[in-house]
């Protein structure tokens, strides 16, 4: 019966009416739910899989719950799991080929549609349009389904793991955020997915890459987890195994995943740099001499590789991280490799354009990288700098538009925060450095500035403006440039030639570029303003442009003319009598009107292309006609618009008051700066004195350690002497017991006795000498006491007193030690005399009259003992002599240490007096500084009362300075309190 049923489903032709697709699916779902045999359920799920593409809606609405139940209960059978996962993938996936299969399928009979699913016609239409999202929501209704799917991915069986990967990828495509949230909270969820990259079956590994691409989109937390699961190492290994840029689509998938992990993720970027993965990118860009015939896949791979480099050094990253990556790219040779591609022949145009953009961001703001780029030469004959070759492409109207934009961006990045490079570019325009035999960057810029192509005019004007950005020196140097317009006519300045072209009524793009150049040139440069105003035709031209009522296309030009005229007012030093600030404002009021002037000035920031250019530094425009604003110029407009508006509305009296206040503030600021410098010098001197005191303290500690070592040596000598004394006592007892037996060696005793007497005399002389030295030391100690008492009276605070007390204590301890040593020496001398007395008693004792053979043996023994005793006595004399020499050396060291302590005490007293004098001078200066600060505050308050705006940055700076000085005062008071304690 079962086989007959499936024969009918799978293609048999039984008699009777054909069942509809929905009815067949309903029977199969009942079979899946009710069959007890695993084979029956497996056959039913296989049948559902075969129908899932043709009858996607019916299978999804009726069979999803049964399929999920199969995944939960039939975990032991990999075949039925694979069928269930494939079926779920077919009803959830929204790929184009799947949709094409659906479109090619015959329509479902009306009688079979939506059985057991009563929904309105509107909902049915929505299901038809986006079935994938609908079934995804249904599957994700229970978050445990995703957890179940993650568990199934641990199965190694190909028929389970592969469809599981595809199903999870489809879920992420349809409902990315929801699936990401479930995986993020699932234990080891991301780790299980990372294991797919280690699968030996390439199809699973490759689909795992696609899964991770969807998983890491827009979720920084998952990106960090994936990165710390060693993703960078695995992906770079796969790229190397697949052939790097020559590899296939797998390399592309790896690069897309790397871009996802690194873009706008500072943590992963730092991890990538610290892991030395930037160095592993260098081999990607090794190209040969023959670059013809690149495949489309190689172009795509190399484009993504360049994009990955740009992600690491993007201007939107933090400056510190960008600078660190730029440094690493230079050190590992990656920048050099990119420059090689830049100058190579046969490179496709889109790769060359992207390489120029990449080099631009690698050198942007990095002085060492900019210097290297300036040294790169093109492989031509004769060699030309790479900058010159690139500028030739920029001003060539036959080059592609995107390539010209890339070259302009490269030139801007080369000059960004690079005053050295700016000077080199401007120098190529000066008369003294022009070389007629070679083409320079300055000649190319001038040629582009005055060519017939408006795009070349704009690009050259913006490039030249970047050579002047925030560089007053080069703005003044560029005023020296003279141009020969035609034969027989005198040369004109570059500044004048720009205004001449403006007055000739050229294209809007050309005039906008020239006006941006002039605004950048004369801003914050009063000398350039004077040169511009010196031409009598410039101001009437600007006022005429601003006052006219022109069309929409001319509004931007009017706004830029108003900005240029406003700069002439704001940075005017009143050196020209006819064009002072006041006269220019009167001219505006009479011919234009202040309100009309401000309105025309606002045309610049209200332009639709202004906000687009202000977003990022790279010039990206849909068409050449929309190339009007430069990113750095938008910053200048934002900075000057407000101050120009205020300057135009100010009266002459307000101007005079402001000038007076500025002069007063400048005078006070100069005085304050002088006092601050003086205080800094005194702080430096005080710090030096403190270092000297610390050095002397360190020397004192070292001397104390030496004294401690000497004491330990004295103790060792004393212990050795006690041992020797015990040995001598034993020998004396032996001599007393053998008085009657040693009468025949009286001659030897007499010799020993004379030597001992000489030793006693020597000890007496040493004793007298030591008493003399002791009296000298007593007088020295009394002198130190007097000096310490005087220093204690003059020194302020408790620190000095405690130091003197410590020094006195050290001197007393040294004196007591010396006295103890003298006492020990006296005791040793007494014991020595006792030994001599005993020896004399032995020599005067009566000799024995016994002459027996036994006595002869005893005498021999005594003679041997006496010889041994004589040898021992000689050794003891040598040790005593060594002890005396060591004692004399210790006394010399002690005397030297005491003299050094006295010198240090004197120097310390002098330093304390100098510190006191410095503190008094600093207090006086702080009082004067406080008075000056109060006067400044009063003047600023007067300015606020007069309606002037005071720069808050200056207030904060003054506050910080004052706060820093108060902190210094507090630190000094704390030091004084510690000294008093």
C-alpha positions, 0 to 999 in steps of 0.5 A: 500500500505504501509503495503504491502511494509513492508510486502515485506521487512520484510519477505513476498514473493510477486510475481516477482523478489526479490529486492536487499538489496541496493534497499530496503535500498534506498526505506527505505531512501526515505520513511524516507525523504519524509513521513509526518506521524510520524508512517511511518518514525518510521517504516522505521527507524525500518526497517533500524535498522534491516538491519544495521548489515547485510547491514552495508555499504549500510545503512551507506552510504545511511541512515546516513544523514537521521538518523541525520536529524531524531535526529534533527527534531523528538525530541518529539518521543523517540521511533524513536530517539531510533531506529535512535541511534541504527542504527547509533551505528550498522554501526559505532561500531567495536566490535568483535561480530558485525564483526562476525555478518558481517562475517556470513552475506551472500554476498551483490549482486553485482548489489546492491553494492555502488549504488549512491556511485561511488568509485574506487575499492581501496577505496571500499576495504578500506571501507570494512576493516575499515568501523567503522572509515569511518562512524565515520569520516562521522558522525564527519564531522559536529561537531554539530552532537556530540553536538546534541548527548550530548543534547540527553543524557539529555533525561531520557527515557531509549530508548534514553539515553542508545543507545546514550551512546553506540553510543558516546562510539563507536565514542570515540573508533574510533576517540578519539582525535577528539571527545574529542576536540568537547566535551571539547569545548561544554558547560557543555559537560563533566558535562552531561556525569558525570550525567550518573554515578548518573543514577539509571538504572545500565545498563546506569551507567555501560555503562557510566563508559565505556564511561568515560574510553574512554573519559579520555584516554590521555587528561589531561584537560578532566581528570581534569574536570572529577575529579573536577566533584566529580568523585572520590567520586562517583566512590569510592561509586560505588566500595563500593556498589559493594563489593570492591575487591569481586565485579564484572566487574563494580568494574573493570571498576571503577578502570580502570577509576580511573587509567585513571584519576590519571596516570601521572596527578599531579593535580588529584593526589594532589586532590585525596590526599587532599580529603582524598581518600587514606584513603578510599583505605585501606578496599580494602586490608583486606584479611582473613585467608583463601585465597583459591579459589579466583575468576578470577574477584577478582584477576583482581580487586585487581591487579587494586587496587594495580596498583592504589596505585602504580600510586600515589607513582610512581617514575616518579611523583614529589618527593614532591607529592610522599613523601606526598602520602607515608606519608598518606599511612603510617598514614592511615594504608594502608602500614600495610595492604599491608604488611599483604597481603605480609606475608599472606598464600594462596595469588595468585602468581601474586597478591603476586608479584604485592603486593611486587612491590606496597610495594616497591614503597610505601617505596622507599625513605621514611625513616619512611616507610622503618623503618616500613618495617624493623620491619615487621616479617613473621608469622613463628616460630621463627619469621623472618624479612620480608626482610629475607623471601623475600631474601630467595625467591630471591636466590631460583632458583625454585621461579618464575622469576617475583617474584624474580625480584619483591623481588629485586626491593623491596630490592632496594627500601628499601635501596634507600636513607636509610643509616640506612638500608644500615648499618644494612644489611652490619652489618649482614656480619661483624664478630662481628655481625654474629649469627650462630643460625639464618639466616641473610640478609648478609648470604643470599646475600653471599650464592646467590653471590657464588651459582651455579645459575647465576641469583642468582649471579646477583641478590645478587651482585646487592642487595649488590651493593645497600647496598653500594650506595653513602655510603662511610662508608659501603664501608669501613666496607665491606672491613672487611668481611672475608669468609671461603672458605674451611677447612684448608685454611685461610679466604679470604676477600669478595673483593678478593673472588669476583675477584677470581670468575671473574678469573674463567671464569663463566657465563656472567651474573655472571661476569657482576653482580660481575663487577657491584658490584666491580665498585660500591664498589670501586668508590669514595672510595680510601681505597677500590681501594688500597685493590683491587690493593694490590692483584697482580693478579687483574690488569693483569687479567683486562688488559688481559680481555680488550686487548683480541679480544673476541666475541659479548657476551664478549664485555660487560664484556670487557667494564665493566673491562675497567670501573673497571680499569678506576675507579682504576685510577681516585680514586687512592690516589697513596699509592701503589708505583707499581700501581700509577695513572701514572704507571697504565696509562703507563700500559694501553698505552703499553698493551692495547692502550689508543684509544682501552681502550676508545673504549672498555669502550664505549661498556657498554653504546652502549649495547642494554639492557643499555638504557632499564635499564636506563629508570626506576628503576624497573627491568623488563626483558622479560627473565632471560638471558636479566637481565644484567644491574641495573638502579642505575649502569647506572647512575654510568656509565654515571657519570664516563665514561667521567671523566675516559676518561679524566683521561686516556689521561692526562700526568704526567705534567698535573696531577702534575699541576692539583694537585698543582692547587687543593691544592691551591684551597683547601687552598684558599677555606679553607680561604674563608670558614673561612672568610665566617664563620666569616662574618656569625657570625658578621651578627648574632651579628648584627641581635641580636643587631637589635633585642635588639634595637627593643625590647627597642623601644617596651618598650619605646612605652609601657611606652608612652602608660602608660603615655597617660593613666595616663594623661587621669586619671588626666583629669578625676580627674580634671573634678571631682574636677571642679564639686566639686568646683561648688558644694562648690560655691553653698553652700557658697552662701547659707551660705551668705544668712543665716548670720542673721539666723545662729547666734546660731550655731557659735560654729559649725562654729568655729569648721569648721573654725579650721578644714579648717585652718588645711587643709590650713596648710596641703595644704601649706606643700604639696605645698612646697614639690611639689616645691622641687620636681619640682626643682629636676625634672628641674635638671633631665631634664637639665641632660637629655638635656646634655646627649641627646646633647652628644648622638646626636653628637656621633651617625651616621645617622639621625635615632639616631638624630631623636630618641634623638629629640623625647626623648627630646620632650617627656621630655619637654612635661612631664615637661610642664605637671608637671608645669601645674599640679602644677599651677592647685594645686596652683589655687585649694589652692587659691580657698580653702583660698577664701572659708575659708575667706568666712566662717570666714566672716559668723562667725563674722556677727552680730546675728539677735535679732528676736525671733519670732516663724517664726525665730525658724523655719528658724533656724531649716531649717538652722541647717539641711542645715548646717548638710548636708553641713558638711557631704558634706564637709567631703566627699569633703575632702576624695575626695581631699585626694584621688586626692592627693594620686593619684597625688603623685603616678603619679609623682612617675611613671613619675620619674621612666619613666624618669629614664628608658628613660635615661638608654635606651638612654645610652644603645642605644648609646652604641649599635650604637657604637658597630654597627659602629665597626662591620661595620668597621670590616666587610668592612675590611673582605670584602676587604680581601674576594674580594682579595681572590676571585680575586686570585681564578679567576686568578687561574681558568683562568690559569687552563682554559689556561692549558686546564683543565675543571672547574666545572661550578657548583663550578663557579655558587656556588662561584658566588652565594656566591659573589652575596649574599655577595654583597647583604649583603653589599647593605643591610647594605648601605641601612640601613645606608642611612635610618639612615642618612635620 
